[in-house]
Amino acid sequence: MPSFSTSLSGLNANAEALSVIANNLANLNTVAYKGSSANFSDLFYQQVGTTGQGNPIQIGVGSTISSITSPFTQGNINSTGVPTDVAIQGDGFFMADKDGMTVYTRAGNFSQDQNGFLVTDDGGFVLGYPAVNGVVNPGQTLAPLSVSSGRVIPANATTNFQIAMNLNASAAVGSVAGSYSTSIQTYDSLGTTHVLTFNFTKTAAGTWDYEITIPGADVGQANPVTVQTGTLQFDGAGRLTSPAANVAGISVANLADGANDLNLTWGLYDSTGAPTITQVAGPSAVSTTQQDGYPSGTLQSFSISSDGIINGVLSNGQTTILGQIALANFPNIQGLTRAGANNFLASLSSGLPNVGAPGTGGRGALKGGALEQSNVDIATEFTKLILAERGYQANSRAITTADEITQDAINLKR
């Protein structure tokens, strides 16, 4: 007599497969969703005898869903232009602190909370390596990342400066043409501007004395204060020969605003060793000036690079690193547990997460201002839908047939 339970197991298995397909279709437009696939297997077998050759005679008793796997294939990446959006190109998961629990997600549709922290769509804090003074240390403990607009970045005191200029070799000693002045703007540790004035005086052929002064008010004095003096010497080709190195130890103490002392180095030679000051026949003039200080600034905007670095643009025209988004990958991603809200949880089967910077250790790169789309293919799902529907219909027909056979057996008594 045919077993109702055999066909019933087929009904249940195909119904579960239909549920998996329906969930895939429901998440067709879910950010970074990874589709699932139901895998069938036969249940078990009854051995009812053997053949003359000793081969077993077995009757199967149905089917079941042996596993539901998720092909973590790459979804299409669409540009959004939203700075808080970020997509993973390759393997890996974002990490977020959700109510004290670390969750993993591929969905990069982040936003800022009321305190300026980068958060996931369900409010989890995106984890990474916050920068300290513009420097990221990947060895530090993971922490939430702040991208607060209006965040104040401290000033950076000037420590190095250069003046690319020429001193007129034709100027007569002691003449008006034999004197030249220029200035450069520097910043102290509080971001206050200080103008250093350079006075050059020709004292002999190929020889110029210089004096560097700062306004007296900057150091609590009534008159300009001299902070450095010295001599520049040039050879017959107008090339600087002395000093033979950059001038270090230019110090300005007792600044009126209470900032730390200025300690400056004057770069008389560039990175290739070429002098930045020449003495040839022609007007004394400055071509360019450079210095490495800047005032404090507020964060105006930011962008996320492929290695997860969050680069901030400040109101003072500078850029700074705010932090770096971290990624995790797993020895067995099929072992991850789905937790809803685009989140996964680690399990014993998944193994421990391998955490690090994007683009390293097999982790994928990031694409800022973009989102990964669902990897569900509607044509494939509709094909599976038809097969599961037909499977369900076939098993229901088998039950109907078994019922008719049973009824016929009962009617034998009449």
VMD Tcl script that draws the C-alpha trace (Angstrom):
set ca {
  {0.00 0.00 0.00}
  {1.52 3.36 -0.94}
  {2.59 5.45 2.03}
  {0.90 8.78 2.55}
  {3.90 9.95 4.54}
  {6.22 9.58 1.55}
  {4.24 12.02 -0.55}
  {3.63 14.20 2.52}
  {7.37 14.59 2.97}
  {7.55 15.71 -0.66}
  {4.79 18.25 -0.03}
  {6.61 19.62 3.01}
  {9.97 19.78 1.23}
  {8.55 21.60 -1.79}
  {6.56 23.95 0.46}
  {9.78 24.86 2.27}
  {11.49 25.39 -1.09}
  {8.64 27.70 -2.11}
  {9.16 29.67 1.11}
  {12.86 30.08 0.32}
  {12.08 31.27 -3.21}
  {9.40 33.65 -1.94}
  {11.86 35.15 0.53}
  {14.38 35.66 -2.27}
  {11.80 37.43 -4.41}
  {10.66 39.53 -1.45}
  {14.27 40.73 -1.01}
  {14.86 41.40 -4.68}
  {15.57 45.06 -3.91}
  {17.14 44.63 -0.47}
  {20.60 46.23 -0.27}
  {23.38 43.61 -0.54}
  {20.94 40.73 0.10}
  {22.35 37.28 -0.58}
  {19.83 34.82 -1.99}
  {19.25 31.35 -0.54}
  {18.86 28.03 -2.29}
  {17.03 24.99 -0.87}
  {18.78 21.68 -1.46}
  {16.77 18.42 -1.47}
  {17.91 15.00 -0.37}
  {16.20 11.63 -0.04}
  {15.12 10.83 3.49}
  {15.88 7.17 4.25}
  {15.11 3.70 2.86}
  {13.42 0.53 4.03}
  {15.07 -2.70 2.99}
  {12.35 -5.19 2.13}
  {14.54 -7.99 0.89}
  {17.39 -8.98 -1.39}
  {17.73 -10.25 -4.90}
  {19.08 -13.60 -5.88}
  {22.46 -11.98 -6.26}
  {22.26 -10.60 -2.74}
  {21.59 -7.05 -3.80}
  {19.36 -5.10 -1.40}
  {15.77 -4.29 -2.36}
  {15.02 -0.86 -0.87}
  {11.99 1.44 -0.90}
  {12.45 5.13 -0.23}
  {10.21 6.91 2.23}
  {10.40 10.49 1.03}
  {12.50 13.60 0.74}
  {13.59 16.49 2.91}
  {15.42 19.82 2.73}
  {18.96 18.82 3.63}
  {20.40 22.34 3.57}
  {19.67 25.93 2.64}
  {22.80 27.55 1.25}
  {23.58 31.12 0.31}
  {25.74 31.77 -2.73}
  {27.68 34.85 -1.63}
  {28.21 36.01 -5.19}
  {28.88 39.68 -5.88}
  {25.81 41.84 -6.40}
  {25.81 44.70 -8.88}
  {27.26 47.94 -7.53}
  {25.28 51.10 -8.22}
  {26.61 54.61 -7.65}
  {24.47 56.74 -5.32}
  {26.68 59.78 -4.71}
  {25.80 59.64 -1.01}
  {29.05 59.94 1.00}
  {27.84 57.60 3.77}
  {27.05 54.81 1.28}
  {29.77 52.24 0.70}
  {29.89 48.91 -1.13}
  {32.21 45.93 -0.77}
  {33.84 44.70 -3.98}
  {34.92 41.17 -3.14}
  {34.81 39.18 0.07}
  {34.17 40.45 3.56}
  {31.59 41.95 5.87}
  {31.21 45.26 7.61}
  {31.11 45.02 11.39}
  {28.72 46.89 13.64}
  {28.09 47.11 17.37}
  {24.35 46.54 17.84}
  {23.30 46.73 21.50}
  {26.65 45.38 22.64}
  {26.71 42.53 20.10}
  {28.95 42.45 17.04}
  {26.95 41.83 13.88}
  {28.20 41.43 10.31}
  {26.62 42.85 7.18}
  {27.24 43.48 3.50}
  {24.77 46.38 3.44}
  {26.64 49.67 3.35}
  {23.67 52.05 3.40}
  {25.07 53.87 6.42}
  {24.05 57.23 7.88}
  {25.06 59.55 10.73}
  {23.33 59.49 14.10}
  {22.65 62.55 16.26}
  {26.20 62.42 17.63}
  {27.88 62.18 14.24}
  {28.77 58.47 14.40}
  {28.52 56.28 11.33}
  {25.64 53.82 11.87}
  {23.95 51.02 9.97}
  {20.34 51.17 8.79}
  {19.15 49.55 12.05}
  {21.23 51.79 14.31}
  {24.35 49.70 14.88}
  {27.65 51.57 15.22}
  {29.96 50.86 12.27}
  {33.27 49.61 13.62}
  {36.76 50.48 12.45}
  {39.96 52.21 13.47}
  {39.47 55.86 14.54}
  {42.37 58.13 13.58}
  {44.44 59.91 16.21}
  {45.85 63.21 14.95}
  {45.15 62.09 11.40}
  {46.95 58.74 11.76}
  {45.28 55.30 11.72}
  {46.72 52.42 13.70}
  {45.21 49.13 12.40}
  {46.50 47.38 15.51}
  {44.20 49.28 17.84}
  {40.90 48.03 19.26}
  {37.87 48.40 17.00}
  {35.64 51.33 17.89}
  {32.75 53.38 16.41}
  {33.74 55.89 13.74}
  {32.87 59.59 14.07}
  {32.19 61.64 10.93}
  {30.43 64.54 12.61}
  {29.99 67.62 10.42}
  {31.34 70.67 12.22}
  {33.83 68.56 14.16}
  {36.82 70.76 15.06}
  {40.25 69.54 13.99}
  {43.08 71.19 16.01}
  {45.62 73.48 14.41}
  {49.02 72.28 13.28}
  {51.99 74.47 14.19}
  {54.44 75.37 11.44}
  {57.73 73.51 11.75}
  {59.16 73.82 8.23}
  {59.05 76.54 5.60}
  {60.69 77.39 2.29}
  {61.08 80.55 0.25}
  {61.94 80.13 -3.42}
  {63.53 83.43 -4.44}
  {66.32 85.29 -6.18}
  {68.59 88.00 -4.82}
  {69.85 90.52 -7.38}
  {73.53 89.81 -8.09}
  {73.82 93.19 -9.89}
  {72.79 95.21 -6.83}
  {75.47 97.47 -5.40}
  {76.63 96.94 -1.84}
  {74.93 99.42 0.49}
  {72.43 100.63 -2.14}
  {68.67 100.51 -1.97}
  {68.78 97.70 -4.54}
  {71.13 95.90 -2.17}
  {68.33 95.54 0.38}
  {65.28 93.33 -0.01}
  {62.46 92.31 2.33}
  {59.82 89.61 2.13}
  {57.58 87.77 4.58}
  {55.93 84.43 5.20}
  {52.88 83.48 7.25}
  {53.24 80.80 9.93}
  {50.92 79.25 12.52}
  {51.45 78.40 16.18}
  {49.97 75.43 18.09}
  {46.72 77.33 18.70}
  {46.32 78.23 15.03}
  {47.21 81.91 15.46}
  {48.92 83.51 12.47}
  {52.43 84.99 12.85}
  {54.16 86.84 10.02}
  {57.93 86.43 9.86}
  {59.73 89.19 7.98}
  {63.03 88.52 6.20}
  {65.39 91.46 5.60}
  {68.27 90.77 3.21}
  {71.24 93.16 2.87}
  {74.08 92.73 0.37}
  {77.41 93.14 2.21}
  {79.84 91.95 -0.51}
  {79.88 90.28 -3.88}
  {78.04 87.00 -3.45}
  {77.34 87.72 0.23}
  {74.03 88.73 1.85}
  {73.20 89.11 5.51}
  {69.69 88.26 6.63}
  {67.60 89.12 9.67}
  {64.29 87.42 10.59}
  {61.88 89.42 12.76}
  {58.42 88.93 14.24}
  {55.97 91.70 15.21}
  {56.51 92.79 18.81}
  {52.83 92.38 19.64}
  {53.10 88.65 18.91}
  {55.53 88.21 21.80}
  {54.30 90.97 24.12}
  {56.81 93.62 22.98}
  {56.36 97.10 21.56}
  {58.82 96.77 18.67}
  {59.63 93.97 16.21}
  {61.82 91.27 17.74}
  {64.73 89.64 15.90}
  {64.52 85.85 16.06}
  {67.43 84.87 13.77}
  {70.34 86.41 11.87}
  {72.89 84.93 9.53}
  {74.73 85.15 6.21}
  {74.10 83.66 2.79}
  {77.00 83.10 0.40}
  {76.85 82.27 -3.31}
  {79.44 81.03 -5.81}
  {80.24 82.60 -9.17}
  {77.28 80.80 -10.79}
  {74.85 82.23 -8.27}
  {74.47 78.93 -6.44}
  {74.06 78.98 -2.66}
  {77.14 77.55 -0.94}
  {76.65 78.63 2.68}
  {74.87 77.61 4.80}
  {75.41 74.15 3.35}
  {72.27 72.79 5.04}
  {68.83 73.93 6.08}
  {68.73 76.44 8.92}
  {67.24 74.73 11.98}
  {66.61 76.03 15.48}
  {64.68 79.18 14.54}
  {62.73 79.59 17.78}
  {60.08 82.03 18.92}
  {59.26 81.90 22.63}
  {56.78 83.63 24.93}
  {54.02 83.97 22.36}
  {51.37 86.41 23.55}
  {48.47 83.99 22.93}
  {50.02 81.37 25.23}
  {50.76 78.89 22.48}
  {53.76 76.56 22.53}
  {57.06 78.01 21.33}
  {57.57 78.05 17.58}
  {60.47 75.83 16.50}
  {61.13 76.31 12.81}
  {63.45 75.00 10.11}
  {64.15 77.13 7.05}
  {64.46 74.88 4.01}
  {67.27 76.40 1.98}
  {67.46 73.18 -0.07}
  {64.63 71.14 -1.61}
  {64.22 67.36 -1.46}
  {66.68 66.88 -4.35}
  {69.35 68.99 -2.66}
  {68.92 71.97 -5.00}
  {69.07 75.43 -3.34}
  {65.76 77.29 -3.05}
  {67.56 80.68 -3.14}
  {69.69 81.89 -6.05}
  {71.73 85.04 -6.73}
  {71.72 85.99 -10.40}
  {71.45 89.28 -12.26}
  {67.79 90.22 -12.12}
  {65.32 91.76 -9.71}
  {65.15 90.38 -6.19}
  {61.83 88.53 -6.06}
  {60.01 85.62 -4.45}
  {58.48 82.98 -6.71}
  {56.80 80.71 -4.14}
  {56.57 80.15 -0.41}
  {55.65 76.98 1.46}
  {55.00 76.12 5.08}
  {53.46 73.08 6.77}
  {51.24 74.72 9.41}
  {47.53 75.46 9.32}
  {44.84 76.86 11.63}
  {42.11 74.79 13.23}
  {39.23 73.83 10.95}
  {35.82 72.20 11.02}
  {34.83 69.12 9.05}
  {32.90 70.08 5.94}
  {32.65 66.79 4.05}
  {34.24 63.37 3.75}
  {34.75 60.51 1.34}
  {35.61 56.82 1.71}
  {38.47 55.37 -0.34}
  {38.97 51.79 -1.54}
  {41.07 50.88 1.51}
  {38.36 52.09 3.87}
  {40.12 55.32 4.82}
  {37.66 58.11 5.65}
  {39.16 61.35 4.31}
  {37.75 64.57 5.75}
  {37.81 67.97 4.04}
  {38.16 70.87 6.50}
  {37.05 74.49 6.37}
  {40.70 75.59 6.38}
  {41.32 73.84 3.06}
  {43.19 70.94 4.62}
  {42.34 67.25 4.47}
  {42.70 64.81 7.33}
  {42.08 61.13 7.97}
  {39.13 60.52 10.30}
  {39.43 56.75 10.52}
  {39.32 53.49 8.59}
  {36.43 51.07 8.15}
  {37.36 47.49 9.04}
  {36.16 44.31 7.33}
  {35.87 40.72 8.54}
  {35.89 37.44 6.65}
  {35.29 33.90 7.87}
  {36.72 30.43 7.20}
  {33.16 29.20 6.44}
  {30.70 31.90 5.45}
  {27.96 29.25 5.00}
  {28.13 28.80 8.76}
  {26.96 32.36 9.45}
  {23.54 32.77 11.04}
  {21.08 35.20 9.48}
  {19.75 37.63 12.10}
  {17.46 39.81 9.96}
  {17.92 43.51 9.19}
  {20.67 42.54 6.70}
  {22.79 41.20 9.58}
  {24.66 37.95 10.14}
  {26.00 36.45 13.36}
  {29.13 34.36 13.79}
  {28.70 30.74 14.91}
  {30.82 27.74 15.77}
  {30.38 26.56 12.19}
  {31.50 29.87 10.63}
  {34.71 30.03 12.65}
  {36.26 33.13 14.13}
  {36.29 36.37 12.09}
  {39.52 37.49 10.48}
  {39.45 41.26 10.94}
  {41.56 43.84 9.12}
  {41.74 46.63 6.59}
  {39.90 46.38 3.24}
  {42.06 45.09 0.40}
  {44.26 42.99 2.70}
  {44.18 39.35 3.78}
  {41.70 38.33 1.10}
  {39.24 41.04 2.07}
  {37.59 43.04 -0.69}
  {38.04 46.71 -1.55}
  {35.44 49.38 -0.85}
  {33.59 51.71 -3.20}
  {32.48 54.94 -1.58}
  {29.25 56.63 -2.65}
  {27.83 53.33 -3.93}
  {25.73 50.38 -2.78}
  {25.82 46.67 -3.57}
  {22.49 45.36 -4.85}
  {20.80 42.03 -4.16}
  {22.31 39.08 -6.02}
  {18.86 37.52 -6.60}
  {18.18 36.82 -10.29}
  {14.46 37.02 -10.96}
  {14.57 34.68 -13.99}
  {16.35 32.00 -11.99}
  {13.92 32.33 -9.09}
  {10.89 32.08 -11.38}
  {12.33 28.90 -12.88}
  {12.81 27.45 -9.41}
  {9.29 28.59 -8.54}
  {7.84 26.59 -11.44}
  {9.83 23.47 -10.49}
  {8.80 23.70 -6.82}
  {5.17 24.26 -7.79}
  {5.20 21.24 -10.10}
  {6.86 19.18 -7.38}
  {4.17 20.15 -4.93}
  {1.42 19.36 -7.45}
  {2.96 15.96 -8.25}
  {3.17 14.98 -4.59}
  {-0.39 16.13 -3.95}
  {-1.51 14.01 -6.92}
  {0.37 11.04 -5.43}
  {-1.56 11.51 -2.18}
  {-4.84 11.65 -4.11}
  {-3.92 8.46 -5.94}
  {-2.97 6.72 -2.70}
  {-6.29 7.79 -1.24}
  {-8.15 6.31 -4.23}
  {-6.25 3.03 -3.96}
  {-7.01 2.87 -0.24}
  {-10.68 3.52 -0.94}
  {-10.70 0.74 -3.54}
  {-9.17 -1.66 -0.99}
  {-11.86 -0.74 1.54}
  {-14.56 -1.32 -1.05}
  {-13.37 -4.91 -1.59}
  {-15.44 -5.95 1.43}
  {-18.69 -5.02 -0.31}
}
mol new
graphics top color blue
foreach p $ca { graphics top sphere $p radius 0.5 }
foreach p [lrange $ca 0 end-1] q [lrange $ca 1 end] { graphics top cylinder $p $q radius 0.2 }
display resetview
